[in-house]
Amino acid sequence: MNWYEKLNQYFPVEEMKSKEHMEHLLKEKPELYHKDEGPHHVLMYAETNDFIFIDYLWVSAESRGQGIGHKLIEKLKAKGKPIILEVEPLDYTDSDTKKRLRFYKREGFQHASSIGYRRKSLATNKVNPMEILYWSPEEETEESILKKMKRTYEEIHTYKDKEFYGKSYQDADEVLTIRDGQDDNILEDINQPGP
């Protein structure tokens, strides 16, 4: 199974970019978009001069719990830049969402609870709400995270969208917003497992 098939089998269709989209990013933006692949993992990420965006992180089911994800995150943290990623909201019917959130909490990520992120999937035509998590070596405001996320959305998510999908994604200002009065931290509800 190639790297794309691994991602495509694990991530929901509304979150997946097409293989063509990702291959073009790797080929046409090699200074920005990267793939780190091993027998038991695939990490797709964008690295700018001032932050890193994790697009996809997959670790094979049989290898989970062996520290692969931790090592990949540590490798990115060593670059000394804020790291941003998108996660699905907690879904109590899907144990993977809780495991994912627990993993990122253990890795020191914070929830950008003031940022609303609602993107319409071009594959399903349904609005897909997501949450933004971030880690930073220094104090980082959620306003700064929002600006970086908008850059990611414009440079990565919507890159040649009309060419790859036959239509365009919504404007970044429509998709990424500051939520009024909502400050529920999804990571606070995630219980850490015992020793």
LUMLUMNU-716578 format. One record per residue (C-alpha): residue number from 0; residue in one letter; chain; x, y, z. Coordinates in nm, 2 decimals, m for minus. Layout:
N
{NUM, a, A, {X, Y, Z}} ...
***
This chain:
195
{0, m, A, {0.00, 0.00, 0.00}} {1, n, A, {0.15, 0.34, m0.10}} {2, w, A, {0.15, 0.65, 0.13}} {3, y, A, {m0.16, 0.80, m0.02}} {4, e, A, {m0.36, 0.48, 0.02}} {5, k, A, {m0.26, 0.46, 0.39}} {6, l, A, {m0.38, 0.81, 0.45}} {7, n, A, {m0.70, 0.77, 0.24}} {8, q, A, {m0.80, 0.45, 0.43}} {9, y, A, {m0.76, 0.62, 0.77}} {10, f, A, {m0.88, 0.98, 0.72}} {11, p, A, {m1.25, 1.07, 0.64}} {12, v, A, {m1.32, 1.16, 0.28}} {13, e, A, {m1.41, 1.52, 0.37}} {14, e, A, {m1.06, 1.57, 0.52}} {15, m, A, {m0.86, 1.42, 0.23}} {16, k, A, {m0.69, 1.61, m0.04}} {17, s, A, {m0.67, 1.43, m0.38}} {18, k, A, {m0.35, 1.24, m0.45}} {19, e, A, {m0.30, 1.48, m0.75}} {20, h, A, {m0.33, 1.78, m0.52}} {21, m, A, {m0.07, 1.64, m0.27}} {22, e, A, {0.17, 1.53, m0.54}} {23, h, A, {0.16, 1.88, m0.70}} {24, l, A, {0.22, 2.04, m0.37}} {25, l, A, {0.53, 1.81, m0.32}} {26, k, A, {0.65, 1.87, m0.67}} {27, e, A, {0.57, 2.24, m0.72}} {28, k, A, {0.62, 2.37, m0.36}} {29, p, A, {0.91, 2.15, m0.24}} {30, e, A, {1.04, 2.42, m0.01}} {31, l, A, {0.70, 2.44, 0.16}} {32, y, A, {0.53, 2.10, 0.15}} {33, h, A, {0.70, 1.78, 0.28}} {34, k, A, {0.65, 1.41, 0.32}} {35, d, A, {0.82, 1.20, 0.59}} {36, e, A, {0.74, 0.83, 0.52}} {37, g, A, {0.85, 0.51, 0.69}} {38, p, A, {0.71, 0.15, 0.69}} {39, h, A, {0.48, 0.24, 0.98}} {40, h, A, {0.41, 0.61, 0.94}} {41, v, A, {0.32, 0.89, 0.69}} {42, l, A, {0.37, 1.26, 0.79}} {43, m, A, {0.26, 1.53, 0.55}} {44, y, A, {0.35, 1.88, 0.66}} {45, a, A, {0.41, 2.24, 0.55}} {46, e, A, {0.70, 2.43, 0.69}} {47, t, A, {0.73, 2.81, 0.65}} {48, n, A, {1.00, 3.04, 0.80}} {49, d, A, {0.78, 3.09, 1.11}} {50, f, A, {0.56, 2.79, 1.16}} {51, i, A, {0.49, 2.42, 1.08}} {52, f, A, {0.15, 2.29, 0.98}} {53, i, A, {0.08, 1.91, 1.01}} {54, d, A, {m0.15, 1.82, 0.73}} {55, y, A, {m0.17, 1.45, 0.80}} {56, l, A, {0.00, 1.22, 1.06}} {57, w, A, {m0.07, 0.85, 1.02}} {58, v, A, {0.09, 0.57, 1.23}} {59, s, A, {m0.01, 0.21, 1.15}} {60, a, A, {m0.25, 0.05, 1.40}} {61, e, A, {0.00, m0.23, 1.48}} {62, s, A, {0.27, 0.03, 1.56}} {63, r, A, {0.07, 0.27, 1.78}} {64, g, A, {0.20, 0.30, 2.13}} {65, q, A, {0.56, 0.24, 2.03}} {66, g, A, {0.66, 0.60, 2.03}} {67, i, A, {0.66, 0.67, 1.65}} {68, g, A, {0.42, 0.96, 1.67}} {69, h, A, {0.61, 1.11, 1.97}} {70, k, A, {0.94, 1.09, 1.77}} {71, l, A, {0.79, 1.25, 1.47}} {72, i, A, {0.64, 1.54, 1.68}} {73, e, A, {0.97, 1.58, 1.86}} {74, k, A, {1.15, 1.61, 1.53}} {75, l, A, {0.92, 1.89, 1.43}} {76, k, A, {0.95, 2.06, 1.77}} {77, a, A, {1.33, 2.06, 1.74}} {78, k, A, {1.29, 2.31, 1.46}} {79, g, A, {1.18, 2.57, 1.72}} {80, k, A, {0.87, 2.69, 1.54}} {81, p, A, {0.50, 2.68, 1.64}} {82, i, A, {0.32, 2.37, 1.51}} {83, i, A, {m0.04, 2.39, 1.40}} {84, l, A, {m0.28, 2.11, 1.31}} {85, e, A, {m0.65, 2.04, 1.26}} {86, v, A, {m0.85, 1.77, 1.44}} {87, e, A, {m1.20, 1.65, 1.44}} {88, p, A, {m1.41, 1.76, 1.73}} {89, l, A, {m1.45, 1.50, 2.00}} {90, d, A, {m1.69, 1.23, 1.89}} {91, y, A, {m1.78, 0.99, 2.17}} {92, t, A, {m1.89, 0.73, 1.91}} {93, d, A, {m1.54, 0.72, 1.76}} {94, s, A, {m1.27, 0.62, 2.00}} {95, d, A, {m1.00, 0.74, 1.76}} {96, t, A, {m1.09, 1.10, 1.81}} {97, k, A, {m1.04, 1.07, 2.19}} {98, k, A, {m0.71, 0.88, 2.14}} {99, r, A, {m0.59, 1.15, 1.90}} {100, l, A, {m0.68, 1.43, 2.13}} {101, r, A, {m0.52, 1.25, 2.42}} {102, f, A, {m0.20, 1.20, 2.22}} {103, y, A, {m0.17, 1.57, 2.13}} {104, k, A, {m0.24, 1.68, 2.48}} {105, r, A, {0.04, 1.46, 2.60}} {106, e, A, {0.26, 1.62, 2.34}} {107, g, A, {0.19, 1.96, 2.49}} {108, f, A, {m0.05, 2.10, 2.23}} {109, q, A, {m0.31, 2.36, 2.32}} {110, h, A, {m0.66, 2.41, 2.18}} {111, a, A, {m0.71, 2.74, 1.99}} {112, s, A, {m1.06, 2.75, 2.13}} {113, s, A, {m1.14, 3.10, 2.00}} {114, i, A, {m1.09, 2.99, 1.64}} {115, g, A, {m1.39, 2.86, 1.45}} {116, y, A, {m1.31, 2.64, 1.15}} {117, r, A, {m1.59, 2.53, 0.92}} {118, r, A, {m1.49, 2.43, 0.57}} {119, k, A, {m1.73, 2.28, 0.31}} {120, s, A, {m1.60, 1.96, 0.17}} {121, l, A, {m1.58, 1.96, m0.21}} {122, a, A, {m1.61, 1.58, m0.20}} {123, t, A, {m1.93, 1.56, 0.01}} {124, n, A, {m2.06, 1.92, m0.02}} {125, k, A, {m2.12, 1.92, 0.36}} {126, v, A, {m1.97, 2.16, 0.61}} {127, n, A, {m1.69, 1.99, 0.81}} {128, p, A, {m1.63, 2.16, 1.15}} {129, m, A, {m1.27, 2.11, 1.27}} {130, e, A, {m1.07, 2.23, 1.57}} {131, i, A, {m0.73, 2.39, 1.57}} {132, l, A, {m0.45, 2.26, 1.80}} {133, y, A, {m0.11, 2.42, 1.84}} {134, w, A, {0.22, 2.39, 2.02}} {135, s, A, {0.47, 2.67, 2.05}} {136, p, A, {0.82, 2.70, 2.20}} {137, e, A, {0.72, 3.06, 2.31}} {138, e, A, {0.40, 3.23, 2.40}} {139, e, A, {0.17, 3.24, 2.09}} {140, t, A, {m0.16, 3.43, 2.07}} {141, e, A, {m0.46, 3.27, 1.91}} {142, e, A, {m0.48, 3.57, 1.68}} {143, s, A, {m0.13, 3.48, 1.55}} {144, i, A, {m0.24, 3.11, 1.51}} {145, l, A, {m0.54, 3.23, 1.31}} {146, k, A, {m0.33, 3.43, 1.07}} {147, k, A, {m0.09, 3.13, 1.02}} {148, m, A, {m0.39, 2.90, 0.97}} {149, k, A, {m0.53, 3.14, 0.70}} {150, r, A, {m0.20, 3.13, 0.52}} {151, t, A, {m0.20, 2.75, 0.53}} {152, y, A, {m0.56, 2.74, 0.40}} {153, e, A, {m0.47, 2.97, 0.11}} {154, e, A, {m0.13, 2.82, 0.02}} {155, i, A, {m0.20, 2.45, 0.09}} {156, h, A, {m0.57, 2.36, 0.12}} {157, t, A, {m0.69, 2.57, m0.17}} {158, y, A, {m0.38, 2.54, m0.39}} {159, k, A, {m0.51, 2.49, m0.75}} {160, d, A, {m0.85, 2.38, m0.61}} {161, k, A, {m1.04, 2.46, m0.92}} {162, e, A, {m0.80, 2.25, m1.13}} {163, f, A, {m0.80, 1.95, m0.90}} {164, y, A, {m1.17, 1.95, m0.79}} {165, g, A, {m1.35, 2.15, m1.06}} {166, k, A, {m1.46, 2.41, m0.81}} {167, s, A, {m1.32, 2.64, m0.55}} {168, y, A, {m1.31, 2.62, m0.17}} {169, q, A, {m1.47, 2.91, 0.03}} {170, d, A, {m1.26, 3.22, 0.11}} {171, a, A, {m1.03, 3.18, 0.41}} {172, d, A, {m1.22, 3.46, 0.60}} {173, e, A, {m1.54, 3.27, 0.57}} {174, v, A, {m1.39, 2.94, 0.69}} {175, l, A, {m1.17, 3.06, 0.97}} {176, t, A, {m1.32, 3.30, 1.22}} {177, i, A, {m1.30, 3.42, 1.58}} {178, r, A, {m1.59, 3.25, 1.77}} {179, d, A, {m1.80, 3.49, 1.98}} {180, g, A, {m1.82, 3.38, 2.34}} {181, q, A, {m1.71, 3.02, 2.28}} {182, d, A, {m1.41, 2.91, 2.48}} {183, d, A, {m1.47, 2.54, 2.54}} {184, n, A, {m1.13, 2.37, 2.55}} {185, i, A, {m1.17, 2.02, 2.40}} {186, l, A, {m0.84, 1.91, 2.56}} {187, e, A, {m0.97, 1.98, 2.91}} {188, d, A, {m1.23, 1.71, 2.87}} {189, i, A, {m0.97, 1.45, 2.77}} {190, n, A, {m0.87, 1.24, 3.07}} {191, q, A, {m0.51, 1.14, 3.08}} {192, p, A, {m0.47, 0.76, 3.11}} {193, g, A, {m0.32, 0.63, 3.43}} {194, p, A, {0.06, 0.55, 3.46}} 
***
